[in-house]
Amino acid sequence: MFTLSGFADEIDAQLDVQLQVLGGLGIHYLELRGVWGKNVLELDDDELAAVKQGLETAGVGVSAIGSPIGKIDIDAPMEPHLQAFERALLVAEELQCPYIRLFSFFVPEGEADRRRGDVLRRMERLLKTASGHAVTLLHENERHIYGDIPRRCHDLMAHFDSPQLRFTFDPANFVMCGVRPFDEGYALLADYVDYLHIKDGLLAEQRVVPAGQGDGQLRELIAALAARGYDGFASLEPHLASAGTFNGFSGPELFEVAARAFRDVLQQVGALEG
């Protein structure tokens, strides 16, 4: 079962518009990355309370906190980042959210393997900080971080071998790294996949496209996960109008295009929507 969610800040900055569009698409979860032009970790307590009230009124849950944790340079100070992570833990608890997305730090080009020890030490600090909290940390593969390719993503998962650290599989991000997501990544990472980001990409053009329209091997991935009995979230992150380091944008119409394209993939491979 694939339960749809999505980065609703790709629809609009205003929470009411986000929720209206999600409702019209029959999507009952969002991945909270931003609202009112602010990152989720920048929301003050009053704003967080307003988000919570809006979600409850609309009957929309939070599938994950789409945090930017781990999207700093490997040599940047860690203490302020840990404070931001503690805020992420509080937000997840307040919104009864099971997951927090994070990354494995930007490393200089060509130096990822040499900086492995530094990355592991920082990831361990995040895991220790999360210990005792009822939340699972989701590492997302992303260009230019340590865990950008399947081999290093697997290294992180296998090294910590923790039920509190799992994997978000993002096909388009692998494509942008020159990786065939299913052929080169799925077998290594299948046992760790707890969450999906739904976007596709064209390798030659380095451009994001709707699910099933690029080189992301979405059909193969979804079919294989369905055969394994996957029962979790598939979060739309379309990036169809713009894509940046910390966010993207699609707008209501293109977000609908993205939802329809992924539902077409589900239908084509006979997978079920939750």
Contacts in CASP RR format, 6 or more apart in sequence:
PFRMAT RR
TARGET T0000
AUTHOR 0000-0000-0000
METHOD contacts of the structure
MODEL  1
MFTLSGFADEIDAQLDVQLQVLGGLGIHYLELRGVWGKNVLELDDDELAA
VKQGLETAGVGVSAIGSPIGKIDIDAPMEPHLQAFERALLVAEELQCPYI
RLFSFFVPEGEADRRRGDVLRRMERLLKTASGHAVTLLHENERHIYGDIP
RRCHDLMAHFDSPQLRFTFDPANFVMCGVRPFDEGYALLADYVDYLHIKD
GLLAEQRVVPAGQGDGQLRELIAALAARGYDGFASLEPHLASAGTFNGFS
GPELFEVAARAFRDVLQQVGALEG
1 230 0 8 1.000
1 231 0 8 1.000
1 232 0 8 1.000
1 272 0 8 1.000
1 273 0 8 1.000
1 274 0 8 1.000
2 196 0 8 1.000
2 222 0 8 1.000
2 225 0 8 1.000
2 226 0 8 1.000
2 230 0 8 1.000
2 232 0 8 1.000
2 233 0 8 1.000
2 234 0 8 1.000
2 266 0 8 1.000
2 271 0 8 1.000
2 272 0 8 1.000
2 273 0 8 1.000
2 274 0 8 1.000
3 29 0 8 1.000
3 63 0 8 1.000
3 232 0 8 1.000
3 233 0 8 1.000
3 234 0 8 1.000
3 273 0 8 1.000
3 274 0 8 1.000
4 25 0 8 1.000
4 26 0 8 1.000
4 27 0 8 1.000
4 28 0 8 1.000
4 29 0 8 1.000
4 233 0 8 1.000
4 234 0 8 1.000
4 235 0 8 1.000
4 236 0 8 1.000
4 259 0 8 1.000
4 262 0 8 1.000
4 273 0 8 1.000
4 274 0 8 1.000
5 27 0 8 1.000
5 29 0 8 1.000
5 30 0 8 1.000
5 31 0 8 1.000
5 63 0 8 1.000
5 64 0 8 1.000
5 233 0 8 1.000
5 234 0 8 1.000
5 235 0 8 1.000
5 236 0 8 1.000
6 22 0 8 1.000
6 27 0 8 1.000
6 29 0 8 1.000
6 30 0 8 1.000
6 31 0 8 1.000
6 63 0 8 1.000
6 235 0 8 1.000
6 236 0 8 1.000
6 237 0 8 1.000
7 30 0 8 1.000
7 31 0 8 1.000
7 33 0 8 1.000
7 66 0 8 1.000
7 235 0 8 1.000
7 236 0 8 1.000
7 237 0 8 1.000
7 238 0 8 1.000
7 247 0 8 1.000
7 248 0 8 1.000
8 18 0 8 1.000
8 19 0 8 1.000
8 21 0 8 1.000
8 22 0 8 1.000
8 30 0 8 1.000
8 31 0 8 1.000
8 32 0 8 1.000
8 35 0 8 1.000
9 18 0 8 1.000
9 33 0 8 1.000
9 34 0 8 1.000
9 35 0 8 1.000
9 37 0 8 1.000
9 247 0 8 1.000
9 248 0 8 1.000
9 249 0 8 1.000
10 236 0 8 1.000
10 237 0 8 1.000
10 238 0 8 1.000
10 239 0 8 1.000
10 247 0 8 1.000
10 248 0 8 1.000
10 249 0 8 1.000
10 250 0 8 1.000
10 251 0 8 1.000
10 255 0 8 1.000
11 17 0 8 1.000
11 18 0 8 1.000
11 21 0 8 1.000
11 22 0 8 1.000
11 250 0 8 1.000
11 251 0 8 1.000
11 252 0 8 1.000
11 255 0 8 1.000
12 18 0 8 1.000
12 21 0 8 1.000
12 251 0 8 1.000
12 252 0 8 1.000
13 34 0 8 1.000
13 35 0 8 1.000
13 36 0 8 1.000
13 37 0 8 1.000
14 35 0 8 1.000
14 36 0 8 1.000
15 35 0 8 1.000
15 36 0 8 1.000
15 50 0 8 1.000
15 51 0 8 1.000
15 54 0 8 1.000
17 252 0 8 1.000
18 30 0 8 1.000
18 35 0 8 1.000
19 30 0 8 1.000
19 54 0 8 1.000
19 55 0 8 1.000
19 58 0 8 1.000
19 60 0 8 1.000
21 252 0 8 1.000
21 255 0 8 1.000
21 256 0 8 1.000
22 28 0 8 1.000
22 30 0 8 1.000
22 58 0 8 1.000
22 60 0 8 1.000
23 58 0 8 1.000
23 60 0 8 1.000
25 255 0 8 1.000
25 256 0 8 1.000
25 259 0 8 1.000
27 236 0 8 1.000
27 259 0 8 1.000
28 59 0 8 1.000
28 60 0 8 1.000
28 61 0 8 1.000
29 60 0 8 1.000
29 61 0 8 1.000
29 62 0 8 1.000
29 63 0 8 1.000
29 233 0 8 1.000
30 55 0 8 1.000
30 60 0 8 1.000
30 61 0 8 1.000
30 62 0 8 1.000
30 63 0 8 1.000
31 62 0 8 1.000
31 63 0 8 1.000
31 64 0 8 1.000
31 65 0 8 1.000
31 66 0 8 1.000
31 101 0 8 1.000
31 233 0 8 1.000
31 235 0 8 1.000
31 237 0 8 1.000
32 40 0 8 1.000
32 51 0 8 1.000
32 62 0 8 1.000
32 64 0 8 1.000
32 65 0 8 1.000
32 66 0 8 1.000
32 91 0 8 1.000
32 95 0 8 1.000
32 97 0 8 1.000
33 39 0 8 1.000
33 40 0 8 1.000
33 66 0 8 1.000
33 67 0 8 1.000
33 247 0 8 1.000
34 40 0 8 1.000
34 247 0 8 1.000
35 43 0 8 1.000
35 47 0 8 1.000
35 51 0 8 1.000
36 47 0 8 1.000
38 47 0 8 1.000
39 68 0 8 1.000
39 246 0 8 1.000
40 65 0 8 1.000
40 66 0 8 1.000
40 67 0 8 1.000
40 88 0 8 1.000
40 91 0 8 1.000
41 67 0 8 1.000
41 68 0 8 1.000
41 84 0 8 1.000
41 87 0 8 1.000
41 88 0 8 1.000
41 91 0 8 1.000
43 51 0 8 1.000
43 91 0 8 1.000
48 91 0 8 1.000
48 94 0 8 1.000
48 95 0 8 1.000
51 95 0 8 1.000
52 94 0 8 1.000
52 95 0 8 1.000
54 60 0 8 1.000
55 61 0 8 1.000
55 62 0 8 1.000
55 95 0 8 1.000
61 95 0 8 1.000
61 96 0 8 1.000
61 97 0 8 1.000
62 92 0 8 1.000
62 95 0 8 1.000
62 96 0 8 1.000
62 97 0 8 1.000
63 97 0 8 1.000
63 98 0 8 1.000
63 99 0 8 1.000
63 195 0 8 1.000
63 233 0 8 1.000
63 235 0 8 1.000
64 97 0 8 1.000
64 98 0 8 1.000
64 99 0 8 1.000
64 100 0 8 1.000
64 101 0 8 1.000
64 138 0 8 1.000
64 195 0 8 1.000
64 233 0 8 1.000
64 235 0 8 1.000
65 88 0 8 1.000
65 91 0 8 1.000
65 92 0 8 1.000
65 95 0 8 1.000
65 97 0 8 1.000
65 99 0 8 1.000
65 100 0 8 1.000
65 101 0 8 1.000
66 100 0 8 1.000
66 101 0 8 1.000
67 84 0 8 1.000
67 85 0 8 1.000
67 88 0 8 1.000
67 100 0 8 1.000
67 101 0 8 1.000
67 102 0 8 1.000
68 103 0 8 1.000
68 246 0 8 1.000
69 81 0 8 1.000
69 84 0 8 1.000
69 85 0 8 1.000
69 88 0 8 1.000
69 100 0 8 1.000
69 101 0 8 1.000
69 102 0 8 1.000
69 103 0 8 1.000
69 126 0 8 1.000
70 81 0 8 1.000
70 102 0 8 1.000
70 103 0 8 1.000
70 104 0 8 1.000
70 105 0 8 1.000
70 122 0 8 1.000
70 126 0 8 1.000
70 145 0 8 1.000
71 103 0 8 1.000
71 105 0 8 1.000
71 106 0 8 1.000
71 142 0 8 1.000
71 145 0 8 1.000
71 245 0 8 1.000
71 246 0 8 1.000
72 81 0 8 1.000
72 105 0 8 1.000
72 106 0 8 1.000
73 105 0 8 1.000
73 106 0 8 1.000
74 105 0 8 1.000
74 106 0 8 1.000
74 107 0 8 1.000
74 108 0 8 1.000
74 115 0 8 1.000
74 118 0 8 1.000
74 119 0 8 1.000
74 122 0 8 1.000
74 146 0 8 1.000
78 122 0 8 1.000
78 125 0 8 1.000
82 125 0 8 1.000
82 126 0 8 1.000
82 129 0 8 1.000
85 102 0 8 1.000
85 126 0 8 1.000
85 129 0 8 1.000
85 130 0 8 1.000
86 129 0 8 1.000
88 100 0 8 1.000
89 100 0 8 1.000
89 129 0 8 1.000
89 130 0 8 1.000
89 133 0 8 1.000
89 135 0 8 1.000
91 97 0 8 1.000
92 98 0 8 1.000
92 99 0 8 1.000
92 100 0 8 1.000
92 133 0 8 1.000
92 135 0 8 1.000
93 133 0 8 1.000
93 134 0 8 1.000
93 135 0 8 1.000
97 135 0 8 1.000
98 134 0 8 1.000
98 135 0 8 1.000
98 136 0 8 1.000
99 135 0 8 1.000
99 136 0 8 1.000
99 137 0 8 1.000
99 138 0 8 1.000
99 194 0 8 1.000
99 195 0 8 1.000
99 233 0 8 1.000
100 130 0 8 1.000
100 135 0 8 1.000
100 136 0 8 1.000
100 137 0 8 1.000
100 138 0 8 1.000
101 138 0 8 1.000
101 140 0 8 1.000
101 168 0 8 1.000
102 126 0 8 1.000
102 137 0 8 1.000
102 138 0 8 1.000
102 139 0 8 1.000
102 140 0 8 1.000
103 139 0 8 1.000
103 140 0 8 1.000
103 142 0 8 1.000
103 145 0 8 1.000
103 147 0 8 1.000
104 119 0 8 1.000
104 123 0 8 1.000
104 139 0 8 1.000
104 145 0 8 1.000
104 146 0 8 1.000
104 147 0 8 1.000
104 152 0 8 1.000
104 156 0 8 1.000
105 118 0 8 1.000
105 119 0 8 1.000
105 122 0 8 1.000
105 145 0 8 1.000
105 146 0 8 1.000
106 144 0 8 1.000
106 145 0 8 1.000
107 115 0 8 1.000
107 119 0 8 1.000
107 144 0 8 1.000
107 145 0 8 1.000
107 146 0 8 1.000
108 115 0 8 1.000
109 144 0 8 1.000
112 146 0 8 1.000
112 147 0 8 1.000
112 148 0 8 1.000
112 152 0 8 1.000
113 152 0 8 1.000
115 146 0 8 1.000
116 146 0 8 1.000
116 155 0 8 1.000
119 146 0 8 1.000
119 156 0 8 1.000
120 156 0 8 1.000
120 159 0 8 1.000
123 156 0 8 1.000
123 160 0 8 1.000
123 165 0 8 1.000
124 160 0 8 1.000
126 137 0 8 1.000
127 137 0 8 1.000
127 160 0 8 1.000
127 162 0 8 1.000
127 164 0 8 1.000
127 165 0 8 1.000
130 137 0 8 1.000
130 164 0 8 1.000
131 164 0 8 1.000
135 164 0 8 1.000
136 163 0 8 1.000
136 164 0 8 1.000
136 165 0 8 1.000
136 166 0 8 1.000
136 194 0 8 1.000
137 164 0 8 1.000
137 165 0 8 1.000
137 166 0 8 1.000
138 166 0 8 1.000
138 167 0 8 1.000
138 168 0 8 1.000
138 194 0 8 1.000
138 195 0 8 1.000
139 147 0 8 1.000
139 153 0 8 1.000
139 156 0 8 1.000
139 157 0 8 1.000
139 165 0 8 1.000
139 166 0 8 1.000
139 167 0 8 1.000
139 168 0 8 1.000
140 168 0 8 1.000
140 170 0 8 1.000
140 173 0 8 1.000
140 197 0 8 1.000
141 147 0 8 1.000
141 148 0 8 1.000
141 149 0 8 1.000
141 150 0 8 1.000
141 153 0 8 1.000
141 167 0 8 1.000
141 168 0 8 1.000
141 169 0 8 1.000
141 170 0 8 1.000
141 173 0 8 1.000
141 174 0 8 1.000
141 177 0 8 1.000
142 148 0 8 1.000
142 170 0 8 1.000
142 173 0 8 1.000
143 173 0 8 1.000
143 176 0 8 1.000
143 177 0 8 1.000
146 152 0 8 1.000
146 156 0 8 1.000
147 153 0 8 1.000
147 155 0 8 1.000
147 156 0 8 1.000
148 173 0 8 1.000
148 177 0 8 1.000
149 174 0 8 1.000
149 177 0 8 1.000
149 179 0 8 1.000
150 174 0 8 1.000
150 179 0 8 1.000
150 184 0 8 1.000
150 185 0 8 1.000
150 188 0 8 1.000
150 189 0 8 1.000
151 188 0 8 1.000
153 167 0 8 1.000
153 188 0 8 1.000
153 189 0 8 1.000
154 188 0 8 1.000
154 189 0 8 1.000
154 192 0 8 1.000
156 165 0 8 1.000
157 165 0 8 1.000
157 166 0 8 1.000
157 167 0 8 1.000
157 189 0 8 1.000
157 192 0 8 1.000
166 192 0 8 1.000
166 193 0 8 1.000
166 194 0 8 1.000
166 195 0 8 1.000
167 189 0 8 1.000
167 192 0 8 1.000
167 193 0 8 1.000
167 194 0 8 1.000
167 195 0 8 1.000
168 193 0 8 1.000
168 194 0 8 1.000
168 195 0 8 1.000
168 196 0 8 1.000
168 197 0 8 1.000
169 181 0 8 1.000
169 186 0 8 1.000
169 189 0 8 1.000
169 193 0 8 1.000
169 195 0 8 1.000
169 196 0 8 1.000
169 197 0 8 1.000
169 221 0 8 1.000
170 196 0 8 1.000
170 197 0 8 1.000
170 199 0 8 1.000
170 237 0 8 1.000
171 181 0 8 1.000
171 182 0 8 1.000
171 197 0 8 1.000
171 199 0 8 1.000
171 200 0 8 1.000
171 201 0 8 1.000
171 216 0 8 1.000
171 217 0 8 1.000
171 218 0 8 1.000
171 221 0 8 1.000
172 197 0 8 1.000
172 199 0 8 1.000
172 200 0 8 1.000
172 201 0 8 1.000
172 208 0 8 1.000
172 216 0 8 1.000
172 239 0 8 1.000
173 197 0 8 1.000
174 180 0 8 1.000
174 181 0 8 1.000
174 184 0 8 1.000
174 185 0 8 1.000
174 216 0 8 1.000
175 181 0 8 1.000
175 200 0 8 1.000
175 201 0 8 1.000
175 202 0 8 1.000
175 203 0 8 1.000
175 214 0 8 1.000
175 215 0 8 1.000
175 216 0 8 1.000
176 201 0 8 1.000
176 203 0 8 1.000
176 206 0 8 1.000
178 203 0 8 1.000
179 185 0 8 1.000
180 215 0 8 1.000
180 216 0 8 1.000
180 217 0 8 1.000
181 216 0 8 1.000
181 217 0 8 1.000
181 221 0 8 1.000
182 216 0 8 1.000
182 217 0 8 1.000
182 220 0 8 1.000
182 221 0 8 1.000
182 224 0 8 1.000
183 217 0 8 1.000
186 220 0 8 1.000
186 221 0 8 1.000
186 224 0 8 1.000
190 224 0 8 1.000
190 225 0 8 1.000
190 228 0 8 1.000
193 225 0 8 1.000
193 230 0 8 1.000
194 232 0 8 1.000
195 232 0 8 1.000
195 233 0 8 1.000
195 235 0 8 1.000
196 221 0 8 1.000
196 225 0 8 1.000
196 232 0 8 1.000
196 233 0 8 1.000
196 234 0 8 1.000
196 235 0 8 1.000
197 235 0 8 1.000
197 237 0 8 1.000
198 211 0 8 1.000
198 218 0 8 1.000
198 234 0 8 1.000
198 235 0 8 1.000
198 236 0 8 1.000
198 237 0 8 1.000
198 238 0 8 1.000
198 258 0 8 1.000
198 262 0 8 1.000
199 208 0 8 1.000
199 211 0 8 1.000
199 236 0 8 1.000
199 237 0 8 1.000
199 238 0 8 1.000
199 239 0 8 1.000
199 258 0 8 1.000
200 208 0 8 1.000
200 209 0 8 1.000
200 210 0 8 1.000
200 211 0 8 1.000
200 212 0 8 1.000
200 213 0 8 1.000
200 214 0 8 1.000
200 215 0 8 1.000
200 216 0 8 1.000
200 218 0 8 1.000
201 207 0 8 1.000
201 208 0 8 1.000
201 209 0 8 1.000
201 213 0 8 1.000
201 214 0 8 1.000
201 215 0 8 1.000
201 216 0 8 1.000
202 209 0 8 1.000
202 214 0 8 1.000
202 215 0 8 1.000
203 215 0 8 1.000
208 238 0 8 1.000
208 239 0 8 1.000
208 240 0 8 1.000
208 243 0 8 1.000
209 240 0 8 1.000
210 238 0 8 1.000
210 240 0 8 1.000
210 257 0 8 1.000
210 258 0 8 1.000
210 261 0 8 1.000
210 262 0 8 1.000
211 218 0 8 1.000
211 258 0 8 1.000
211 261 0 8 1.000
211 262 0 8 1.000
211 264 0 8 1.000
211 265 0 8 1.000
212 218 0 8 1.000
212 219 0 8 1.000
212 261 0 8 1.000
212 264 0 8 1.000
212 265 0 8 1.000
213 261 0 8 1.000
218 262 0 8 1.000
218 265 0 8 1.000
219 265 0 8 1.000
219 268 0 8 1.000
219 269 0 8 1.000
222 265 0 8 1.000
222 266 0 8 1.000
222 269 0 8 1.000
222 271 0 8 1.000
223 269 0 8 1.000
223 270 0 8 1.000
223 271 0 8 1.000
225 271 0 8 1.000
226 269 0 8 1.000
226 270 0 8 1.000
226 271 0 8 1.000
226 272 0 8 1.000
234 262 0 8 1.000
236 255 0 8 1.000
236 258 0 8 1.000
236 259 0 8 1.000
236 262 0 8 1.000
237 248 0 8 1.000
238 250 0 8 1.000
238 254 0 8 1.000
238 255 0 8 1.000
238 257 0 8 1.000
238 258 0 8 1.000
239 248 0 8 1.000
239 249 0 8 1.000
239 250 0 8 1.000
240 250 0 8 1.000
240 251 0 8 1.000
240 254 0 8 1.000
240 255 0 8 1.000
240 257 0 8 1.000
240 258 0 8 1.000
241 248 0 8 1.000
241 249 0 8 1.000
241 250 0 8 1.000
241 251 0 8 1.000
241 254 0 8 1.000
242 248 0 8 1.000
242 249 0 8 1.000
250 257 0 8 1.000
250 258 0 8 1.000
263 273 0 8 1.000
265 271 0 8 1.000
266 272 0 8 1.000
266 273 0 8 1.000
END
